[in-house]
Amino acid sequence: MKRFRVAGHRVEWVEETGSTNADLLAAARSGAESNLVRVADHQSAGRGRRGRPWGAKPGASLLFSVLARPRLGAEQAHLVTTALALGGLEACFALAGVRPGLKWPNDLVVGDRKLAGVLAESVVAGERLEAVVVGLGLNVSTGAAPAEAAGTAVALEDVCGTAVDRRALLSGVLAGFSRWMGEVESSDGRAALLAAARRSSATLGRRVSVELGDGDVVEGRAEDLDETGALVLEGGVRIVVGDVVHLRGS
Protein backbone atom coordinates (compact mmCIF):
# COMPACT_ATOMS: atom_id res chain seq x y z
CA MET A 1 0.00 0.00 0.00
CA LYS A 2 1.20 3.50 -0.87
CA ARG A 3 0.24 6.35 1.44
CA PHE A 4 0.49 10.07 0.65
CA ARG A 5 -1.43 13.31 1.02
CA VAL A 6 -2.93 15.42 -1.73
CA ALA A 7 -5.37 18.35 -1.73
CA GLY A 8 -5.96 17.95 2.00
CA HIS A 9 -6.80 14.23 1.70
CA ARG A 10 -5.06 11.18 3.15
CA VAL A 11 -4.64 8.73 0.29
CA GLU A 12 -4.19 4.96 0.54
CA TRP A 13 -3.40 3.37 -2.83
CA VAL A 14 -3.64 -0.42 -3.07
CA GLU A 15 -3.14 -2.86 -5.93
CA GLU A 16 -6.47 -4.63 -5.45
CA THR A 17 -9.52 -4.62 -3.25
CA GLY A 18 -13.11 -5.77 -3.48
CA SER A 19 -14.67 -2.32 -3.56
CA THR A 20 -13.18 1.01 -2.47
CA ASN A 21 -16.67 2.18 -1.48
CA ALA A 22 -17.15 -0.88 0.74
CA ASP A 23 -13.73 -0.33 2.31
CA LEU A 24 -14.52 3.25 3.27
CA LEU A 25 -18.06 2.51 4.43
CA ALA A 26 -16.53 0.10 6.92
CA ALA A 27 -13.97 2.74 7.90
CA ALA A 28 -16.71 5.35 8.32
CA ARG A 29 -18.70 3.08 10.62
CA SER A 30 -15.53 2.50 12.63
CA GLY A 31 -15.12 6.24 13.18
CA ALA A 32 -12.60 7.21 10.50
CA GLU A 33 -12.30 10.93 9.92
CA SER A 34 -13.30 12.69 6.72
CA ASN A 35 -10.96 13.20 3.75
CA LEU A 36 -9.76 9.60 3.72
CA VAL A 37 -9.29 8.27 0.16
CA ARG A 38 -8.88 4.66 -0.97
CA VAL A 39 -7.56 4.09 -4.52
CA ALA A 40 -7.26 0.68 -6.18
CA ASP A 41 -5.60 -0.44 -9.39
CA HIS A 42 -8.25 -3.14 -9.58
CA GLN A 43 -11.60 -3.82 -7.91
CA SER A 44 -12.78 -7.42 -7.85
CA ALA A 45 -16.29 -6.44 -6.74
CA GLY A 46 -16.77 -2.99 -8.25
CA ARG A 47 -20.36 -1.77 -8.37
CA GLY A 48 -22.44 0.75 -10.25
CA ARG A 49 -25.96 2.00 -9.64
CA ARG A 50 -28.42 -0.48 -8.09
CA GLY A 51 -25.53 -2.80 -7.25
CA ARG A 52 -24.75 -3.65 -10.86
CA PRO A 53 -21.27 -5.20 -11.24
CA TRP A 54 -18.62 -3.09 -12.98
CA GLY A 55 -15.28 -4.59 -13.93
CA ALA A 56 -12.23 -2.91 -15.43
CA LYS A 57 -8.82 -4.01 -16.67
CA PRO A 58 -6.28 -3.59 -13.82
CA GLY A 59 -4.41 -0.29 -13.98
CA ALA A 60 -6.51 1.12 -16.83
CA SER A 61 -8.94 3.21 -14.77
CA LEU A 62 -8.84 5.68 -11.91
CA LEU A 63 -10.84 3.90 -9.22
CA PHE A 64 -11.20 5.57 -5.85
CA SER A 65 -13.57 6.53 -3.07
CA VAL A 66 -13.47 9.38 -0.59
CA LEU A 67 -15.01 9.65 2.86
CA ALA A 68 -16.78 12.91 3.66
CA ARG A 69 -18.61 14.02 6.79
CA PRO A 70 -20.47 17.13 5.58
CA ARG A 71 -22.91 19.06 7.72
CA LEU A 72 -25.88 18.32 5.49
CA GLY A 73 -29.28 16.73 5.88
CA ALA A 74 -29.69 13.18 4.66
CA GLU A 75 -31.79 14.44 1.74
CA GLN A 76 -28.84 16.57 0.57
CA ALA A 77 -26.29 13.74 0.38
CA HIS A 78 -26.52 13.71 -3.43
CA LEU A 79 -24.73 17.10 -3.46
CA VAL A 80 -21.54 15.20 -2.57
CA THR A 81 -22.00 13.17 -5.76
CA THR A 82 -22.31 16.39 -7.76
CA ALA A 83 -19.21 17.84 -6.12
CA LEU A 84 -17.11 14.83 -7.10
CA ALA A 85 -18.54 14.74 -10.63
CA LEU A 86 -17.66 18.41 -11.13
CA GLY A 87 -14.16 17.78 -9.77
CA GLY A 88 -13.78 14.98 -12.28
CA LEU A 89 -15.01 17.10 -15.16
CA GLU A 90 -12.64 19.94 -14.29
CA ALA A 91 -9.64 17.61 -13.92
CA CYS A 92 -10.29 15.97 -17.31
CA PHE A 93 -10.30 19.38 -18.94
CA ALA A 94 -7.23 20.66 -17.08
CA LEU A 95 -5.07 17.56 -17.67
CA ALA A 96 -6.35 16.23 -21.00
CA GLY A 97 -8.24 19.08 -22.65
CA VAL A 98 -11.41 16.97 -22.57
CA ARG A 99 -14.57 18.50 -21.17
CA PRO A 100 -17.13 15.79 -20.45
CA GLY A 101 -20.79 16.45 -19.85
CA LEU A 102 -22.70 15.51 -16.71
CA LYS A 103 -25.39 12.95 -17.44
CA TRP A 104 -27.92 13.11 -14.62
CA PRO A 105 -27.62 11.80 -12.01
CA ASN A 106 -24.07 10.48 -11.79
CA ASP A 107 -22.16 9.91 -15.04
CA LEU A 108 -19.51 11.78 -17.01
CA VAL A 109 -20.06 11.34 -20.73
CA VAL A 110 -18.36 12.28 -23.99
CA GLY A 111 -21.14 12.49 -26.51
CA ASP A 112 -23.37 9.66 -25.34
CA ARG A 113 -20.50 7.40 -24.32
CA LYS A 114 -19.75 6.88 -20.65
CA LEU A 115 -16.39 8.11 -19.43
CA ALA A 116 -16.95 7.80 -15.68
CA GLY A 117 -19.51 6.93 -13.07
CA VAL A 118 -19.96 8.27 -9.56
CA LEU A 119 -21.57 6.24 -6.77
CA ALA A 120 -22.41 7.68 -3.36
CA GLU A 121 -23.49 5.70 -0.30
CA SER A 122 -24.51 7.25 3.00
CA VAL A 123 -24.22 6.35 6.65
CA VAL A 124 -27.35 7.70 8.33
CA ALA A 125 -28.40 7.62 11.98
CA GLY A 126 -32.08 8.52 12.29
CA GLU A 127 -32.39 11.66 10.19
CA ARG A 128 -28.74 12.62 10.71
CA LEU A 129 -26.22 12.18 7.93
CA GLU A 130 -23.11 10.80 9.61
CA ALA A 131 -20.97 10.22 6.52
CA VAL A 132 -21.02 9.95 2.75
CA VAL A 133 -18.69 7.66 0.83
CA VAL A 134 -18.53 8.68 -2.82
CA GLY A 135 -16.60 6.73 -5.43
CA LEU A 136 -15.41 7.55 -8.93
CA GLY A 137 -14.57 5.06 -11.66
CA LEU A 138 -13.02 6.88 -14.62
CA ASN A 139 -11.86 5.08 -17.78
CA VAL A 140 -8.34 6.31 -18.45
CA SER A 141 -6.65 3.89 -20.88
CA THR A 142 -7.98 2.07 -23.93
CA GLY A 143 -9.78 -1.09 -22.87
CA ALA A 144 -10.55 0.25 -19.40
CA ALA A 145 -14.26 -0.51 -19.61
CA PRO A 146 -15.56 -4.09 -19.50
CA ALA A 147 -15.96 -5.76 -22.88
CA GLU A 148 -19.76 -5.70 -22.72
CA ALA A 149 -19.68 -1.90 -22.44
CA ALA A 150 -17.19 -1.30 -25.26
CA GLY A 151 -19.84 0.20 -27.55
CA THR A 152 -21.22 2.60 -24.97
CA ALA A 153 -18.09 3.59 -23.04
CA VAL A 154 -15.00 5.64 -23.86
CA ALA A 155 -11.59 6.17 -22.24
CA LEU A 156 -9.96 9.53 -21.60
CA GLU A 157 -6.83 8.66 -23.60
CA ASP A 158 -8.99 7.61 -26.56
CA VAL A 159 -10.40 11.13 -26.66
CA CYS A 160 -7.30 13.22 -25.95
CA GLY A 161 -4.82 11.01 -27.83
CA THR A 162 -2.07 11.25 -25.19
CA ALA A 163 -1.12 9.37 -22.02
CA VAL A 164 -2.73 10.58 -18.78
CA ASP A 165 -1.07 10.00 -15.42
CA ARG A 166 -3.60 8.57 -12.95
CA ARG A 167 -1.96 10.10 -9.89
CA ALA A 168 -2.00 13.56 -11.47
CA LEU A 169 -5.63 13.00 -12.45
CA LEU A 170 -6.46 11.96 -8.88
CA SER A 171 -4.84 15.14 -7.56
CA GLY A 172 -6.88 17.26 -9.95
CA VAL A 173 -10.15 15.55 -9.09
CA LEU A 174 -9.58 15.83 -5.34
CA ALA A 175 -8.62 19.50 -5.63
CA GLY A 176 -11.89 20.26 -7.41
CA PHE A 177 -13.88 18.08 -5.04
CA SER A 178 -12.37 19.80 -2.02
CA ARG A 179 -13.21 23.22 -3.46
CA TRP A 180 -16.83 22.29 -4.16
CA MET A 181 -17.25 20.60 -0.78
CA GLY A 182 -16.25 23.90 0.76
CA GLU A 183 -19.40 25.32 -0.84
CA VAL A 184 -22.10 22.77 -0.10
CA GLU A 185 -22.77 23.70 3.52
CA SER A 186 -24.06 27.20 2.65
CA SER A 187 -27.16 28.06 0.62
CA ASP A 188 -25.16 30.34 -1.70
CA GLY A 189 -22.56 27.61 -2.19
CA ARG A 190 -25.20 25.00 -2.99
CA ALA A 191 -26.71 27.39 -5.53
CA ALA A 192 -23.27 27.83 -7.16
CA LEU A 193 -22.76 24.06 -7.24
CA LEU A 194 -26.10 23.48 -8.95
CA ALA A 195 -25.50 26.33 -11.38
CA ALA A 196 -22.24 24.68 -12.42
CA ALA A 197 -24.04 21.34 -12.79
CA ARG A 198 -26.65 22.97 -15.05
CA ARG A 199 -23.97 24.57 -17.24
CA SER A 200 -22.19 21.24 -17.65
CA SER A 201 -25.29 19.11 -18.06
CA ALA A 202 -25.50 16.70 -20.98
CA THR A 203 -29.11 15.92 -20.01
CA LEU A 204 -30.93 19.25 -19.83
CA GLY A 205 -32.72 20.14 -23.04
CA ARG A 206 -32.91 16.52 -24.22
CA ARG A 207 -35.78 14.08 -24.32
CA VAL A 208 -35.12 11.32 -21.86
CA SER A 209 -36.56 8.05 -20.67
CA VAL A 210 -36.27 7.52 -16.92
CA GLU A 211 -36.66 4.17 -15.18
CA LEU A 212 -37.83 4.83 -11.64
CA GLY A 213 -37.01 2.74 -8.60
CA ASP A 214 -40.34 0.89 -8.77
CA GLY A 215 -39.76 -0.10 -12.40
CA ASP A 216 -42.09 2.49 -13.91
CA VAL A 217 -40.76 4.47 -16.89
CA VAL A 218 -41.48 8.12 -17.66
CA GLU A 219 -40.47 10.11 -20.72
CA GLY A 220 -40.17 13.82 -21.37
CA ARG A 221 -37.84 16.69 -22.04
CA ALA A 222 -35.38 17.40 -19.22
CA GLU A 223 -35.84 21.07 -18.37
CA ASP A 224 -34.02 21.87 -15.14
CA LEU A 225 -32.40 20.83 -11.89
CA ASP A 226 -34.32 22.12 -8.89
CA GLU A 227 -32.75 23.54 -5.75
CA THR A 228 -32.24 20.03 -4.35
CA GLY A 229 -30.59 18.71 -7.52
CA ALA A 230 -33.62 16.67 -8.64
CA LEU A 231 -34.28 16.47 -12.37
CA VAL A 232 -37.35 18.34 -13.58
CA LEU A 233 -39.07 17.20 -16.77
CA GLU A 234 -41.53 19.17 -18.89
CA GLY A 235 -44.83 19.57 -17.13
CA GLY A 236 -43.09 19.85 -13.77
CA VAL A 237 -42.46 16.12 -13.34
CA ARG A 238 -39.77 15.84 -10.66
CA ILE A 239 -37.33 12.91 -10.64
CA VAL A 240 -35.37 12.31 -7.45
CA VAL A 241 -33.98 8.86 -8.24
CA GLY A 242 -33.91 7.10 -11.59
CA ASP A 243 -31.83 5.70 -14.46
CA VAL A 244 -31.81 8.07 -17.43
CA VAL A 245 -31.51 7.19 -21.10
CA HIS A 246 -30.94 10.03 -23.58
CA LEU A 247 -33.33 9.44 -26.47
CA ARG A 248 -31.95 9.68 -29.98
CA GLY A 249 -32.80 12.72 -32.04
CA SER A 250 -33.22 14.94 -28.99
N, C-alpha and C positions, 0 to 999 in steps of 0.2 A: 504494500500500500504506500502511495505517495501522499504526503501531507504538505500543504502550503496555504498561504492566505492570498486572497485577491478580492479587490473591491469590497473590503470589510467582511468577507466571508471566510470561514474555515473550510477548506476543501480537503476531502479524502477521495483519492482516485485509486480505484481497484481494477484489476484485470477482468474479473467476472463476479457477478452476483445474480441472485434471482430477479429482484426488482429494486431499483434505487428508491422508488416510492415506498415500498414495503419496509425497506431498511430504515428509512427516516420516520415513518409512522411509528415503528417500534421505538426508535430513539425519542420521538416526541412524547410518547406515553410513559417513557422512563425519565422524563424531565429534562431532556436536552434543550439547550438554549437555542434561540433563533440564529439564523445566518449560518447554519451547518449545511454543507453541500456534500452529496455523495455522487461521484462520477464513476461510470463503469465502461470499460471497453466493450463488454458484452453483457447482455441480460438474458438469462436462460428462461425467465418467466415474465418478460416485458408485457405490459398491458396497454390497451387503448381504452376508448370510451366503452362503457357497459361491460368491462372485463374482457373485451376481445383480445386474443393473443396478438403480439406484435414482435416479430423477430427481425434481426438485422445482422449482417455479416460483421464479425468482430473487428473493431477498430475503424469501421467505415462511417460511423455516426457519432454525433455528440449526444451522449445519453447521461442525463444527470437529474437530480432532484434537489430541492432546497427547502429547508424548514423555516417557516416564518411564524411569528406570533404577533400578528397585527391587532391593534385595538379596534376591531370591527365587530358588527353583529354577524351572527351565523348566516343571515341572508345576504351578506355582502362578501362572502368568501370568494365568490367568482371574480372579484376585482383583482385578486392576487393572480389568477389565471391571465387576466388581461395585461397586468403589469409585466409578467414574464414573456408573454407573446410580443408585446411592444419592444421589450429588451432584445428579443431574438430578431425581430424585424430590423431594428436599428443596427445591430451588430452585423447582420448579413450585408447591409448596405455599406457600412463603414469598412469592413474587411474585404468584401468581394464585389462591391458595386452592384449587388442584387437587392432589389427592394420588393420583398414578397407582399402579398396582400393578406389581410386577416379574414379568414373564412369563419363566420360565426358558427359555434361559439369558441373553438379552441384550435384551429389549424392555421398554419402558414402555408400559403399556396403561391405557385408561380403559374399564371394562367389558371387552369383548373386542375393542375397536378400538385399533389401534396408534397411539400418540402419538410414540414415538421408538424408535430402534434404536441399539445400541452394537456396534461392531466393533473387536476387538483383533487386532493382528498383531505377532508377536515377531521379534526378531533374536537368534538363538541361535548360540553357538559351542561345538560339542561338547555338553556338558550344561550349559553356563553361559548363563544368560539375560543378554544384554548390554543389551537395551532392549525396551520394549513401546510400541507406538504404538496408542492407543485413540481411536476417533472416535465422536462422537455426532451423529446427525441427528434433530433434534426439530422436529416440525411446529408452527409458531407461528401463522401466519395462515391463514384460510380458503383452501382451494385449494392448500395447501402440498404435499400428497401428489400423486403422479402420478395421472392420471385412472383408470388401471386399478385403483388401490387405494382409490378414493373410498368404496367400501362397507365397507371393513375398516379404514380409517384415520380419525383424528380430529386436529384442530388444537387447540392450547392455548386460543386465543382463542374457538373455538367452544364450549368447555366453560365458560370463566370469563366470557365475555360482554364483556370489556374488552380494550383494546389492551395488549400486552406488549412492552416494549422488549428487543430482542435482546441489546444490550450489557449491560444490567442482569441479564438471564437468564444470560448467559455468566459474569458475575462471581459470581453465586450458585452456579452449577454448579461452577466452579473452586474456590470456597471450600470447598464440601462435599467435592469430590474431594481437595483438599489435606489436609483433616482426616482423611479415611479412609485416604489413602496414608500418613499418619503412624502408622497403626495396623498396617498389613499385615506389617511386618517382625518383629513379635513374636507369639508364640503367643496371648497374651491378646488382642491387638489383632485378630488374625485371627478369633478366636472371637466378638469383639464385632461384627465386620463381618458374619459369617455369621448371627449372631443377628438383626441388623437386616434382613438379606436375607430371613430366614424370616418376620419380622413383616410385611414389606411384600409378601410373595409373593402373586401372583395365581394361582399354579399349585398350590401345596400344598393338598391336600384335594380336588382335582378329578381326575376321570378324564381321562386324556390319551392321545393317540396320538403316538408318537415315531418319526420316520424317522431311522434310524441312517446313519452314513456309508457303509455298504456297500449301502444301499438297503432293508435289512430294516426292518420296522415292528413295534413292540411297543406293547401297550396295557396300561393299569393305572391304579390310583389313585396319584397323587403323594403320598408320605408325608413326605419329609424332604429336607434337604440335608445331606450328610455333611460331615466336617471339611475336606474338600478343595473343597467347593462342588458336587460331583456330585449329580445328582438321584437320589433313591432311590424306587423304585416299590414297591407292595405285593409281599410275597414276597421283599423284599431285592434286587430287580433294580436294578442301579446303572447310571446313564446318565452318561457323561462328555461325550459330544458327540452332539448330535442336534437335529432340528427338531421342536418340540412344537406340537401342535394341542390346544386345550382342547375336549373333547367336550361337546356340548350335553346339558343335563339333569344335569350333574355339579356 
